[in-house]
């Protein structure tokens, strides 16, 4: 085993603990996905068995560390029973004992073990394969074992659906808009196969780039549990927009399947009219306590999952620090944070000239606000002066453009400027509305 890789046999059965050190289960398998070309498979997550022999999936984004003693995870984990996607492969269940051929030899061998390594923060891939002669029991070091890089072996017993796996592997490396365009151009049957094989987070990102009618058709085609998983991976404001387009009964059923905290964020957004600051905002801006330093603020905005717009400003509030927060103190621009000493309190750097938006501010008011203050992100505060969310400029543009602009983009069209449509959008446009039954 190389110094930077970990063989799965060494960590299988290790306790999986949370950030407080409390054990939640044991590691049973590692989930990997093939990638295009000669790239090694990417590690998507771990299969963890809870104490009642109930297995769940833990994505690698939640894995804080892996060592010889334990696996440490952090954050919120979905506790639904693990169900493998079509494009996913389990190391222990699918790869161990699988026949392979080395590229430099013709003699067939079988996989004895597989190692994984961390290539970036919380980004892992398959590194090496331990090979042995056929007929030996799993994970027993009898006979000669050879360790080679993954790229040096050819898998035997290829399964059906390999072409779909190849397409999905290529899509995992694309940006969301390009994936959406590929899905848009596929036949319904082909799209169904690929959608079933895509990971939830990839599908969620692509879903937000599709025209509204295609979003509705796609989410409606999924079984309830999978649809809820995908909605959980979407930004809450995008999920609320999509649910607002569905039949009330289906929307409520999907909300009931979602994790309670995720569903509550979406339900709160559904209470606002769509073309208002409350309907446009995300309930997950970057929030700081009053005693946070500049260094702590910059550490939060380094999160790669944040959009550039959302990372452009942090918001200081009193406890609690999840929306709706305690009293809103003010917003701090990232440029100001970059100019100040790391030990300085961020609360002393708030922009006192910035008046927050109200949740009922119309789209026209919000767009003028962004133009007036030259912002790409703005706070939304309720009548009790609690921060309830933040609006980003991309959401404003999304609602000001003609409703079919995504469809035109998919078809490669550049629509002419429609001043009447732009004017209507500026005054709030046509209210598609969200059903009140979702409250």
N, C-alpha and C positions, 0 to 999 in steps of 0.2 A: 504494500500500500504506500502511495506517495505521501509526502508530508502534507499536501494540501487536499487530499481526497479522503473520503470515508466510505468504507465498504458497508453495504446495507446489512449484511449478516452481523456486523459488529454492533449496530444500533437497534436492530430489530428486537423488540421486547423491552427496550429502555423505558423508564417512566417519563411521561410527558407532564410537565408542571407549568403552572402559571407564574406570573412575575412575582408573586408572593411566596413561591416555593411549594404551593399546595398541589399534590398530584391529582390530575384529572383523568388519567388513563395510561395506556401503553401504546408504543408505536408498533404497528403491525405490518405496514407496507409503505412503499413510496410510489407516488403517481408521477409518471413521466409522459411526455408527448413528443412525437417525432417532429423534426423540422426539415425544411427543404434542403436539397443539395447534400453536401457532406457534413453539415452541421450536426453536432451531437444533440441528442434529445434534451429537452428542457424539463427540469423538475417543476411540476405544478404544485405539488403539496404532499401531505402525509396522510395516511389512513391511521386513525387513532381509535383504539378500542377502549370504550368507557367500562366502568366496573360491571355493568350488566351485560357484557359481551355485545354491546351496541356500538357499531362503528360509524365514525363521522369523518369528514374531510376537513383538513386544516391547510389552507393555502400557505405557500412559502412566505408570503408577505406577513403572515402572523408568527412565523418562526423566528425567534430572537437569537437562539444559539443552539448548536448541537455539539456535544462533547461525548466522552467515553462513559459518562455517568448518567446523563439525562438530556432531555430535549426541553428547552424553555420556549414557551409561546406567550404572546401578549395580545391585547386588544380583544375585540368581540369575535367570537367564533360561532358559526352556524352549527347548531346541534341536530340538524336533520340527518337521518340515516344516509350513509354514504351510498351513492349510486354512480357507477363508472360511466363516463361519456364514451361515445363510439371511438373517438380519436385518442383516448387515454390508454396507457399501458401500465400495469402493475408490475413492479420489479420482481417481487417474490412469486406472485401467482402466475405471471405470464412469461417472464424472461428466464428465471432460474430453471434449468433443465431443458431449455430450448436449444435445438440444434443450430449450429452456426458453422461457417467456413471462414478461415482466415484468408485474407486477400493474397498472402504470399504462400499459401499451402492449399492443397486440394483435400487433405484428410479432414473429414467432418469431426467436430467436437461439440460439446455442450457447455452452456453457461453455468458456471459454478457460483459466481457472485458478481455483483455490479457495484462500482463505487460512484459516488457523487461528490461534487466539489462546488464551493461558493465562488462565483466569478465576479459578482458585484454585491452590493448591499441587498440581502434577501433575494438574490437571484442565483439559482443553482442550476447545474447541468450535469449530465452523466459524464464521467471522466474515463474510467477504465472498465475492462471486463476480465474476470478471472475464468479461464477455460480449463476443462479437464476432459479426460476420456469418458466415454459413455458408460453407464452402468453403476455409477457411484451415487450414494445417497446425498440428498441436499445438505449443504453446509457442513460436510464432514471432510476434513483435510486428509484424504487418503489418495494415494497415487500422485502423479505429477500434476501440478497446477501451474498454468502459464498466465501471466498478467499482460494484457496488451491494451493499447488505446481503443476506444469504441470504434473509431473510424477504420480500424484494421480488420473488422469482422463483417461478414455478410450474414444476415439472419436467414434461417431456413424456415420452412412452413409458413410462407407469407399468407396472411388472412385476406378474405374478401374485403372489398371497400378500400383497398390501398390507394386508389385514385382520390377518393374523398379525403383520406388522411393526408395525402400530398397537398391538396388544395388548402385544407385547414392549416397545415403546417406553414404554408406560404402566407396565409392570411394573418397568422399570429405575428408576423414581422411587418405587416402593413399598418398604416395609420387608419383611423376609424372611417374617414371619408372614403378612402379607397376600398375598404372592405364593403361599405354600404353600396358603392357603385357596382362591385362584383356581384353582390347579392341581387341588386336591382336587375342586372342583365341575365341572370340565370333563369332556366325554366323552373316552374313551380316544384316539380319533383326533385330536380337537382338542388334547388334552394333548400328544400325540406331536409335532404340528407346532410347538407353542409351545416345548416342551423343546428341540427341535433348533435353534431360533432363538435361545434365551436364551444369554447369555454364560456362560462356565464359572463365574465367580465369583458371578454372580447365582443360577445354578442351585444351586451349592454351598450358599449361604446358605439358600435356600428348602428344600433337601433336608433340612437338619437340623431343620426345623420340621414336617415331615410325620410321620404315624404310621409306626411301624417297618415294617409290611407294605407301605406305599406307597413307602417309601424303597427297600426291597429290589426291588420290582417296577420302579421307575423306573430304578435304576442297572443292573438286569439287562437292561433294554430297550435300553440304549445300546451302541454298538460298543465294543470293548475300549479303544481309544485315547481316545475321548471320555470314557468312564467313568473312566479313570485321570486324565485332565486335571481332571475335576470333583473327584475324591477329593483331588487335590493342593491344590485351592483350599479344601477343608474344614479346620477345625481338626483336628489329628491325633487328638485323643481322640474326636471325632465320627466321623472316618473309621474309626477302629479299631472303634467300636461297630457301624457299618454293616457292615464287612467280617466282623465276628464273626457276623453274621446270615446271611451268604451260604454257599453250598456251598464246602467247602474248596478244590476245584479252581478255581472261579471267583475266589475271594478271592486265591489264590496267583497266578493269571494276571494279575489287576489290579495286584497288588503288583509283579509283574515288569515291568509297563508304566510304572509310576510312576518319577519321578526318584529316583535312588539315595538321596539324603539324606532326601527326603520319606518314602520307603518305610521307611527304617531307623527313623525316629521312630515310625511306626505299628507296625512289627514289635516294637519294644521295649514298647509299650503292650499289645500282644496277649499278652505273656508273663505279664501279671498277671490275676488274677481280676477280673471286671468290677465287682463291688460292693466293691472295695477302693480305698484311696487311689491305688495304682498304676494301677488301671483307670480311675479318675475323672480323673486329672490330665492337664494339658497339658504337653508337654515343652518349651514355648516361653515360659517366664515372662520377666520383665524382669531381666536379669542384669548386674551391674556388677563391674569389677575393684576391688581394694582401694584403688587410688589415685584412683578416680573422685570427682569433686566433686558437691555438691548440684546445681549448675547442669547438669552432665552427666546426672544422674539425672532431673531434671525434663524435660530435652530428650527423653529416651527415652520417658517416660510420656505425652508429648504426641502420640505416634503415634496417628493417628485410627483405625488398624486394630485397636488394642487395645480390648478390652471394658472398661467402667468397673471391673469387679471385678478383672481382671488388672492394670489400671493402679494399683490401690490400694496395691500393695506392690512394692518392688524388692528383689532379693536379691544380697548381696555374696558373692563366692566368689574363691578363688584360681584361677589358670590350670589347665586350659582353662575358657573361659567359655561353652561350649555343653554342654547336658546330655548325659551325666552330667559335671558340672563337677569342678574341683578341690575342695579342702576348702571346705565351706560355712561362711562367717563369720557370717551372720545376715541377718534381714530388716529393712527400714526402711519404715515407714508413710509414705504420701505426705503426710499431714497434718504429720508431723514435718519432712519435707523443705521444706514450704512455710513453716515457721516459722524456718528457719535461714538464715544467710548463704550466698550462692551459692558462695563459695570454700571452704567447709568440706568436709572429707572425709566422704562418706556412710558410710564404714565406722565412723566414730565415733558414728553415730546408730542402730546396730542395736538392736532390741528384745531385751534380754538375758533378759526373762521368757518369751519365746516358745520353746517346745520344738517342733521340727519333727515332722511326721507321718512314720511309717514306711510304706513302700509296701504292706505287708500289713495295714495298719489297716482294720478293717471299716467298712462304711457307718455303723453305729451309733456307732462310735468317732469317725469323722470328723464326724458331725453334732453329737455332744456337744462335740467340740473347737471347732467353729465357735461354738457357743452359749457355751462357757466363755470364749473369748477375744474374743467380739464381732467376728469377722472376716468378710470376704467373699472372702478369698484366703489360702491357707496353703501353706508350703513342704513338699515331700516329699523326705526325705533317706534314702539307703541306709545299710547297716550300716557302710560305710567313710566315712560322713559326707560323701558327695558329693551335691549337689543333683541330683535326677533329674526334677523337675517341680514343678508347683503345682496345687492343687485350688481351684476357684472355687465359690462358693455356688450358682450356677445349675446346675452339674453335680450337686451334692449334691441339690438339689431335684428335678431331672429324674429321679434314680434313686429318690427317696423317694415320689414321686407314683405312683398306680396306672399300670400299664403302658400302658393305653389312653387316658391322659389327653389325648394330642394328638388322637386320633380324636374324643373327646367335644368338644374345643374346635373342631375343624373343623365338627362338626355343630351348633354353637351350644348345646351342652348344658353345664350346670354340675353335675358329678357330686356326689352326696351323699358326705359324709365316710365313709370305710370304715376303721374303727379296726383291724380285723384286717389289712387290707392295709398300713396305716401301720405297724403293729407288725412285720409281716413284713419290710417295707422297712428298718425300724430295726435288725433283726437280720441284715440282709444280703439278705433276700428270696430269691426263686428265682434261682439262678445260671444264666443263659442260656449262659454258658461261651463260650470262644473256642478254636477248634481249635488243637491243638499243632503241626499240620502247617505252620503259618505261621511257625514260628520260623526 
